[in-house]
Amino acid sequence: MKFKTIRTQIVVSMLTVLMIFFAGSMFLSVEENATLEDLIETDIEEYFDTISEALKDVRGTSVALEKLNSDEFYDQIEGRISAGIRKIGFLYGSTFTLVILFSFIFSRWMANKIVSPIDRLQEQMKAVGEGHFDQRVHIENATKEIEGLVECFNAMTASLQEYISQLTQTTSDKNRLTMELTLMRQIQANMLPTRYPTRNNVMMHADVWRLSELGVAYYDFFPIDECRLAIIVGDVTDQGVMATLFGVMSQNFIRGFAKMGYPPSRILAETNNILSEKNEFGLNVAVTVVVIDHAMGEMSYAMAGGEPPILRQTGSTAAPVSDQMTIPLGNMENVVYHTYKTRLAQGDILAICSHGVVGAKNAQGENFGTPRLTEAIEARLGYELSESSEEIHSRLMEFTGGAPQMEDAMVVLFRYLG
């Protein structure tokens, strides 16, 4: 309903009530007037006639008696009474007119005092509906009810303006984050090798499980020469596009130094010096480098904050090859890393995992840990390495139970066929 209609209804309602009231009063006054006129025409006239008859029996003459016996005297009395009645009727009519006029003016004033502010609120609400959330209303000399309504409206528009501002900022941040995440995942996908080495005496399988939105982890494997194969697993200890680019840099430097024939320790040392020198964002990357001479059956490896490889040798159980604590790449220059070596026999299985596997947490904050990883490897020792990978993934998901993770998980499995 429009507020102009409300105003009209207020005016009409007040006028109707007053007209009914004064119409009733006028009706009563007319009835009283008719009663008085009947009294004049009947009872008073009868009284005067009676008095006249009585005065006729009074002997003697005097001015007073003549006046009392004259018709003019009684006409004067009747005229005065009639004049009084007419005066009362005039006063009723004048009063009725003035009250009607006053009621109309008062009702208009009340309607404007109540409805005009609501009209303004309606206009402001229409502007808000059109997207102008900076609207504010100020009404002077308003009633308490209207002031309360105005305060609620201003609070609403202020809240809407703040909400829209936050929503706009959130949407912008979300779009930027979405673009960053898409770019980051595309870069990470390009970091992963697309083909396994074609060697008769080796088998390989690798999987990556994206358990976090912004985690940065990668694996890489490539032939160094006809006899040697390099396997790398890296995990950047930060998130976002810059961390991804830092991971790309570390991967490329490691690849370059590995193909120059350097041992794992020197590969890590040379890469660390370059990353530390240009590390303006304080990033670092945990890396495990393994070089396998599949012609000689020898494995050499070095770690820079990465997880130690887990070796499952024929006739024994799976276990980490080292428990040495090492420093990730990018923290400081001239860090000394060490190369470790071990012999491989036919059927040996090697697992190289990122920290996102052993460091995955459940809802209680417990780590998946190396013992659970080795149990998963032992549980599926079939010919296909993908079965072992599936077992690791299944147990990892069951352990975490959907708890949010900060890092991606990946595993590279290698079987030496002799």
N, C-alpha and C positions, 0 to 999 in steps of 0.2 A: 504494500500500500504506500502511495506517495505521501510525503509529509504535508503537502499543500492540502490534501484531502483531510488530513488530521486536523490542521488548523481550522478548516471550514467546519468540521464536525464539532470542534470545541466551541466555536462561536455560536453555531446553531443550537447546540445543546444548552448552553447557558441562556441564550435568548428564549428558548422554548420553556425552560424551567421558570424563568422570570415571568414570561407571558402567562403561563398557567397560573402562577401564584397571583399575579395582579388581576387576571381575568376573574379568578375566584373572588378576590377582594371587591372588584367592581360589581360583580354579580350580587354580592352581599350588600354593597352600598345602594344599588338600585332597588333591591328588595326593601331595605330600610327606608329609602325615599318614597317608594310606593306605599309603605305602611304609614309614613307620616302624612302623605297626601290623603290617604283614606281617613286618617284620624282627623285631619282638617275638615274634610268634606262631610264627615258623619258626626263623630263624637264631639269635636270642638264646636262645630256649628250647632249641634244639638244643645251643647252646654250654653252657648251664647243665646239661643232661642229661649231656653229655660230661664236664664238670667233676665232676658227682656220681658218675659211674661211676669216674672216676679216683680220687676221694677214698675210695671204698669199699676200694680196694686199699691205702690208706694205713693202716698199723698204728698202733695207739695211739688214745687218746681225749683229746680236749681240747675246751674250750668253743668254740674257733675252728672245729675240725672239725665239731663238732655244728651250729654255726651255718651253716656252709657246706653241710652235708648236709640242713638243714631246708628245707621248702617255704616257710615263712614268709619266709625270707631272700630267696628268689627272687621271691616275691610282692611284697615291699617294693620290690625293684628295678624290677619290672615296673610297679608302681603309680606310682613316681616318674616313670618315663619317660612313662607315659600322662598323668600330671598335667602334665608339661611340654608334651606335645603339646596338651592341652586349653588350657593357658595361652596357647600360641602362637596357637591358633585364636581364643581370646577376644580377644587383642590385635589380631589381624587384623580381627575383626568390629567391635571398638570403634573401631579406626583408620578402618575403612571408613565407619562411621557418622559419625564426627567430620568426616572429609574431605568426605562428602556434604553435611553440614550447613554446613561452611565454604564449600564450593563454591557452594551455593545462596545463602548470604548474600553471597558475593563477586560472584557473577553478577548478583544483584539490584542490588548497589551499582554495578557497572559499567554495567548497563543503565540505571539511573537517572541516572548521571553522563553518559552519552552520549545517551540517548533523551529525558530530561526537557527539556534545553535545546532539542532539536529539536522537542519538543511545543510549547514556548513559541514557537519560531519559526513553527511551523505556525499557531498561534492568531494571531500577529501578521500573518502573511501573509494569513490569512483576513480580518482587519480591514482590511488594505491593499486587498484585493480589493473590500471594501465601500465604499472611498473614504476611509478614515482614513489619510491619508498622513503624519500626524504621529507614527506609531508608532516607538518606539525600544526596543531590547532591551539589557538589562545583566544578565550572568550572572557571579556571583562564583565563583572557584575553578574555572573551566571549563578544559578542555583547550585546547591551542594550536589544534587543528583547529576546535573549537567557537568559540573566540575569533575566529578568522579568518572563520568563517561569520557570526558575529554582526556583525563589522565590515563585511562585505560587505552584509549585510541593512540595517544602519543607513545605510550610504552609499547604497544603492539607494533607501531611503525618503526620504532627504534630497534626492537628485537628483529623485525623482518629485515631491516637494512643491514644489521650486523650478520644475520644468518645468510643473507644473499652474498654479502662480502666474503664470509667464510666459505660458503659453497663455491663461489667463483674461484677463490684461491685454492680450495681443495681440488676442484675440477682441473684447474690449471696444473697443480702439482701432480694430480693423478695422471693427466695426459702426458706430462713430462716424464713421470716415472714409467708409464707404459711404454713410451718411445725409448726410454733408456733401457728398459728391460728387454724390449724386442731387439734393439741394437746389440746389447750385451750377449743375448742368447745366440744371435746370428754370428757374432765374432767367436763365441765359444764353440759353436758348431763347426766353424771353419778351422778351429785349432785341432780338432780331432782327426786322426788318420782315417782314411776311407777303405783301406785294404790291408789285410794281414800279410805278413811276409810269406813268400812262397819258398819254403825250405822243406826238404824231405824229412829232416830229422827234428823238426820243431812243430808244435801246435800252439796257437794263441787264441785267446778270446778276451774281449774287453767290454765293460758295461759302465754307463754313467747314469746315476739316478739323481735327478734334480729335486732335492728335498727342500731347497730354500729358493726364494725368489731372486736374491741378489748374490748368492754364493758364487765364488770363482774357483773352479778346479778343472784340471785338464790332465789327459794322459797323451803320450806320444810313443811311437816305436818306429824305427827305421833302420835299414842296414847301413853299417859303417863301411864295410867292404864285403868281400865274398864270404868271409868266415865269421864276422862279428855283427851282432845285432844290439842296438841300444833301446832300452825301455825307460821311459821317464814318467813319473807321476808328480804333478805339482799342485799346490793348494795355496792360493793367495789369502793371507790373513786379513782380508778386508773385503768390502763389497762395492758393487757399482761398476760404472764404465771405466773409471780410472784404474780400478783394481784389475779389470779385464785386460786393459791395455798393458798394464804392468806384467800380467801373466803372459801375454803375447810376446813381450820383450824377452822375458826370461826363457820362454820356449825357443825363440829364434836364436838367442845367444848360446843356449845349451846345444841346440842342433849344430850350430856352426862349429863350436869347439869340439864336439864329439866327432864330427866328420873330419876334423883335423887330426884325429887319432889320439887325442889326449886321454889319459886315464880319468876315471870318474872324479877323483879328488881335485885334479887340476881343472876339469870342466866346471866344477862348482866354484872353485876359487876365482877363476877368470871371470865367470859370469857375475859372481858376487861383487867383485871390484867395480865392474861397469855399472851394475844396478845401484850400488851404494853411492857412487859418484854422482849419478843423475837422479837420485831418489829425493825429489823435492817434496813429495807428499807423505813421506814416512811410511811407505808401504814395504811389505816383505812377503816372500813366498817360500813356503816349505817344500823342498824337492827331494825326491829319491831318484838317483840315477843308477841304472843297472846295465852293464855291458856283458853280453854273453858270447863267448867264443864257442859256437856250436860245433866247430870242427875238432876242438880240443876238449870240449866238455868242461870248460872253466867259466866261472861267473865271478866278475869283479863288480863291486858296488860302493857307493858313497852316499851319505845322507847330509842334507842341510836343513835340519828341522823336520824332515819328512818321516813317515812311518817306516820302520825297518821291514824289509821283505820277509815273508813267511815261506819257509821251505818245507815241503813234505817229501822227504826222501824215502825211497823204497825200503820197507822193513822198519820204519820208525814213524813217529807221529809228527804232525805239522807243528812248527815252532818258529818264532822269530829268529833271524840269523844274527841279530845284534841287539843290545840294549843300551847302546851309547847315546847320550844326549848331545845334540848338535844344534848349531845356530842357523836359523833360516837365512836366505839370501836377502841382501839389501839393507841389513842393519848397520854394518861397518865394513871398512875395507881391510884387506890383508888377513882375513880369517883363514886359519889352516884347517883343511878338511883331510880326512884319511880314506884311503882305498882299502877295502877288505876283499878277500878272495875266498872262494870255496869251489869244490869239485862237484860236478853234476854227474849222476848216473842215469842209466836208462829208466824211464818211468817217473823220474822226479818231477814234482809239481811246484811251481813258484807262484806266489800270490803277492802282488804289490798293490796296496790300497791307499786311498787318501785318508786324511784325518777325519773326513766326514763319515767314514765307516766305523772305525774304532771309537771315535768321539761322539757318535750319535747318542742322544739322550732320550730317556723315556719321561713320562709325566712326573716321576719322582726325582728326576735329575741324575739318574744313574747312567754311566757310560755303557755302550755296547761292549767295548773292551776287546782285547786280543784273545782271551780265552774263548769267548763266544764265536769269534771269527774262526779260530782254529777248529772248533767243534763243527762249525758249518762246513768247513773244507773237508774234514774227515767223514762227514755224513754222506757225501756224494763223491766217490772216487771213481766214477764211471769213466768210460773212454771220452765222452763228450765233455769238454770244459764248460760248456754252456749250462750243464746240469749243476755243476758246482756254483756257478754264478747265480743261478736261479735259487739255489738253497740259501746262499748268503743273503740275497735280496729278500726272500721270504722271511727268514729269521730276523732280519733287520727291521722290516715293517711290523712284524709281530711284536718285537721288543719296544719299538718307539710308540706304537699304538696311535699314530696320527699326531703325536706331539710336535710342535713346530721346531724346525731345525735351522741352525745358522749357516750350515755348510752343505755343499753337495757331496754325494758319496759316489765313488768310482773304484773299480777294481780291474786289474789286468792280470790274467791267468796265463801261465806259460808251462807247457809240458815238454820235457826233453826226451826225445825218442832214441837218442844214442847215435 
